[in-house]
Amino acid sequence: MLRISRHSPTPSRRTPPRTLAAAAALLCLAFTCAALPHPGAAAAEPRTADDTQSTAPRTPQVPAGVTAGVAVFDRQTGTFTEQLNASATFRSASVVILLLALDFLWNRSPAGIPDADRARLDAMLRSSQDSAANHYWSTYGGPAIADRMLTRLGLVDTAPPPAGYEGYWGYTAISARDTVKIYRHILETAPGDVRDFIMQRLRQSTRCASDSFDQHFGIAAAFNRPWAVKQGWSAFSAKGTCGPGSGTSTRTQAGSAAPATGAAGVDLSRPALHTTGTVGTGDRSIVAILTLHPDGTSYGKAYTDLGRLTRSLKVPGGTAPTGTWYGTWGSDVAVRNDPALGDNLLTRLPAGVEVLVGCQKKGQAVSVPPYTNDWWAYLPQYGGYVTNIYISHPDNQLPDVPLCPEQR
């Protein structure tokens, strides 16, 4: 039986709802509102992306409670600009998909592969589709894929899943320095058509993964394009919030519960969130950030912590997007095409996630008793608006965010 390794059986923990949450739930029914408030809308200090990039110490800033392995390699100078626990091993989650694709294409030209494989590889590389990864893992030898690729690429920390969990491709062990080697092989050693096939799909990474998780965290949020990413996540809630039809998709891990650790002490239970890829013109920098978070950490909290870590790094060729970072509160907060309620839902935010606000404008007044607000924040990375009620700041109008152009 194939076992999907994206999520562990560890449930996420939620703060008990309060009266405000009940009131907002009624509001949602009345106005088709997509936001279910979370108690405690504490104000958060905003941080501009430019300030974060320029004032952060030139060492990785790891948030409290997070375990991280970091490597940033500047291909222009041939040197590492950042290394922190670069040889430490983590379970790979979906980052192992890079090895699955390389193994399948090792003696094949992308031009000659069947249409079914082209479609599977496209979904696996762009949208982290588990069923496609299951297909390649089961069809081409499972753990033998990891063994073949570590030999072919000269990987030193990579190892297949532990005995008894051979079907869990996401339990493959990997390190930040090995991840850099994988990308260097793709960019510098692999045949040109294989390089172009893989990198084109990583550049086309979809915001919503196939399991409705928002995968544009880390590199994809911290830097302007051009970038290419392959992300990984494991042991979070089985409910994704990404996309207009989100909230109905569930994904659970099949089979028996995972052990606490695998081979060489690799942690297989704590929530894992990884961002890997390239940044800058000509794929100048290779970035690998592998992280573990305390048990019970929500996806939004891990997403935020990984973002702050990524923005603290020196990444040659990377440019930070313009705007101000703010925390949010509430569950299933809606991002909408227009600053109004209605049939205009783009996606829903991970609960409590930090977002980049580009500008703000007045729109439809929204009431979540005791709050009423007609200001809306524009999120350039989502291409849509959220009501300022769910931005973690006490003022209706954010004091350091400009008006959107038509209201200036």
N, C-alpha and C positions, 0 to 999 in steps of 0.2 A: 504494500500500500504506500502510495506516495504521501509524503508529509510536507506540508507547506511550512516553511520556516520563518515567515514574516513576523508572526505574532506568537508570543509565549502565552501560557495559560494564566499568567499573572494579571489579575484585574486592575484597572486603574481606580484610584480613590477619588471620591467627590465630596466636596463640602456640603453638608445638609442644607437644603433650600430653606429660605426664610419667607416672610410675608411679601417682600418685594418681588420675589420670583413668582409667587402665585399671581400677584397683580399683573405682572408682565405677561404671564401665560394667557390671561384673559385678554390682554391687549392684542396679543398675537392672533388669537382667534378672531377678534373684531376687525383687525386691519390686515390680515394675512402677513403678519410681521414674522420675520425669520429669526428674531433674537429672543432667547430665553435667558433673562438676566441671571448672573451669578452674584451672590451677596458680596458686599464690600468693594465698592468702586473706589479704591484708594488711588490717590493721585500718584503718578509716576513722573520722575524727572525726564523730560525729553532730551534726546541727544541727536544732533545732526550727524548725518553720515560723514560729511566732510570733517567735522570736528573729531569724530571717532577715529577716522583714518589718520588724521595728522597729529593728534595729541597722545594717542595710545603709546605706551612704552613698546619698544621694539622686541618684546618677548610675548609669547602667547598669554593672554589674560583669560585664565580658565575660571569660570564661575564656581562658586562654592558647591561642593558635593559632586562635581562632575569629574570623571576620569577621562583623560584625553590623550590621544596619540596624534602628533601633528608633524607634517613635513610639507614644506613649500620649496619647490625647485625651480630656479630661474634658468630656463633653457638658453637664454642669450649669453649668460656668463658661465653656465655650467656649474653653478654653485647652489647650495641650499641657503635660503634666506631665513628660514625658520625650521627648527627641529625641537620637538619635545616628546620624549618617550617614543621616538620614531620606530623603535624595534618592538615595542609592546604589542602583543597580539590581542585581537578582538574578534568576536564572531562577525563574519563579513556582512550578514543580512544580504541585501540585494546587490551589494558591490561585487559579489562573486559572478554576477551576470557578465561582467567583462571577460572573465575566464571562460565562461560557457560559450560566448560568441567567438572568442579567439580560437578555442578548441575546435568548434564546428568548422570555422573558415581556414583552419591551418593548411590544408592541402586543397582548398577550393577557392575558385574565383567567385566573388559575389554575382558576377554576370551570369554564371551558369547554375545557380541554385534554383530549386523549384519554387514556384510562386507561394506555396504553403509555408516554406521556410522563410522566404522573404517577409511574409506577413507576420510570422511568429517573431522573427528577429526585430522587426520594426516595433512591434508592441512591447517586446521585452526590453529593448534598449531605450525607447522613448518613454514608455509608461510603466515600466517595471512590472510587467504582467507575470504573475506567479505561474499560471498554467503553461505559458511558453517555457519558463525556466524549468518547470517540472518535466516537460517533454524532453529537453536536451539533457537534463541530469539523468533521467531514467533510460533514455535511448542510447546514450554514449558512455555509460559506465559509472556514473555517479562519482564516488570518491576517486576513481581512476582518473577523472578529468583533472582534479586538483593535483594528483601525483604527476600527470603528464606535463601540466603547465608549469609547475614549480621547477621541473627539470629543464624544460624548454627555455624559460625566461630567466633562470638563475635566481629564483626567489628563495629567500633564506628563512622566512618566518611563516610562510604559508603551510597549512596542513589540512588534510581532509577532516570531515566530521568525526567525532569520537565513535568508538565501537558501540553498536546498538542504535545509533542515530544516523546511519549511512544515508537515509532518505532525506535528511534535512540539509539541503544544499546551503542554506543560510548559516549553518553551524561551521562551515569552512572557516578556519582561522586565517587571519590576514593582519598585516601591520601597515602603518603609514608609509614606511620606506619601501615595502614591497609594492604598495599601490602606486607609488611614483615609478617604480620599475615597469609596472604593467603599462602605464601611460607612455613611458618613454619607448617601450617596445612598439606600441601602436603607432606612435608618431614618427619614430626614427628608424625602425627596423622592419616592421611589417610591410608586405607589398603595398604599393600605393593604392590599389583599388580596395584592399581590406581596410587600410587606414581611413580612406575617404568614406567608405560605407559606414564604419563604426562612428567616426567623429561627426559625420553629418547628422546621424540620429541622436547623438548626445547633445548636439547643438539645438535639436528640435524637441528637447525634453518638454513634455506636457506638464502644465501646473498640476493637474489632477492625475494621479496615478490610477491604474486600473482598479484598485481597491478603494477609490475615493479618498485617499489621503493626499493632502497638499504636499507636493514634493519640491516646491521651489523655496527651500530653506537654504541656509548656509551660503555657499558660493552664489547661487541664483538670486539671492536677496541682497547680498552685500556688495555686488559689483554690477556695473552696467555691462551689457553685451559689448563685445563678443565673449561668450563663455560656452563651455560644454560640460555637462554634469552627468554623473551616475551616482544616485543617492541610495541610502540604505536605512531601514528602520525595522525595529523588532520589539515586541513585548509591550506595545501600547494597546489602548482600547481597540476593540474590533470594529468600531464604527468610524468610518471616514466622514468628513464634512465637506469635501471639495466638490464643486459643481452644482448646477441648478437642481439636479435630481438626487443630491446626496442625502444621507440620513437613513437610507433603506438598505444599503449594501453592508453586509457583514462578512467577516472573514475570520475564521478561527483555525488554530493549528490542529491538524488531525493527529491521532495516535496518542501515546502516553505522554505524561508530563516530562519536560526536559530536566536533565540533571543540573545541579547548580553550576558545575564547571565541566569543561571538556578537556581534551588533550592539552598538556602544558599549562594547565590552570586557566584556560580561556573561560571567561564568564559567559554563561549561556542563559542567564535568567534576568539580569537587570535590563531596564529599557535601554536600547541602543539606537543612536541616531548618527548617521555618517554622511558627510558631504565630500565628494571627490570629483575632480575634473580639471579643466584648464581654464585659464583667464588671460584675456588680452589678445591683441592682434598677433596672428601667427602662433596661437597657443603658447604664448611666451612663458607663463608660469603653470606648473603642475601643482595642484593643491590637494592634499589628502588630510582630512580631519575625521578621526574616528572617536566617538564618545560613548560613554556609559553614564547613566543617570540613576539617582536613588530610586529604590522600589517605590511604586506609586506615583512617580512623576507623570504629569499629564503631557500629552503630545505638544500642546501649546507652550508649556514651560520649557520643555526640552528644545523645541523649535527656537524659542527666544534665546535660551542660553547658548545654543550652538551659533546663532546669529551674532551674538555679542563676541564670542570667541573668534569667529571668522573675521569680523570687522577690526579686531585688534591686531591682525597679522600684517606683516610687510609682504605684499604680493606685487612684484614688479609687473607693470603693464595693466594693473587693475585700477579702475576708477570707480569711486563711490557715487551712488545715485544722489540726486539733490532732494532734500526734504528733511523732516524731523521725525525721529523715532518716538513713538508713544506706545504705552501699554494699552490693552483693551480688557474689558471684563464682560462676562456673560457667556452663555453657551449658544452655539449655532447662530452667531451674529451674522446678519446678512450683508453681503456686498452687492450693491444694486447698480444697474446701468445709469439711473438718474437719481437725483436727491429727493426721492419720494417713495412711499410704499406702493405696492401693486405688483403686477405681473412682470417684474423686471429683474428677477434674481439672477446674479452671475454665479455666486458661490457663497459658501459660509466659512467663516474663519475658524481655525482651531481655537478651542476655548482659552482665553487669556493671552493670546499671542501678541507679540510686539509687532507693530506695523509702521511703515514709512508713510507719513502724511505729506503730500505735495502742496496742497492748497485747500481752501475751504470756501463754501458758499452757502447762502440761504436757500432753503427748499421747503418741503412740506414739514409742518410742525409735527413732531412725534411726542407722544406722552407715555411715559412709564412712571406712574405715580410713585413718589411725589415729584418726578422730574418731567419737564416739558422743554423741548429744544427744537428750533427750526434751522440750526446749523448742521451742515454735513461736511465730512472730511473726504477729500479725494485721495484715493490710494493709487498712485501711478503704476505700481507693480501689478495691480489687479485690474486696472482700467475701470474702476467703479468707485462708488461712494458708500460710506457708512454714516449713520447718524452719530453726531458728536456725543450723544448720551452714552455710548459705549466706549468712548475714548477716556482713558484714565486721567482726567483733569477736572478740577472743580468748576471751571468757567464754561459757559455755553459756547462762547467763541474762543478758540485757542489763541493765546496771546502772541505766539511767535510764529504763526503760520500765515502766509500771505493769502489774500483773496484770490480765488480763481479768476483768470483774465477777464471774463465778461462782467465781473462784479467790481473791478478796480475803478 
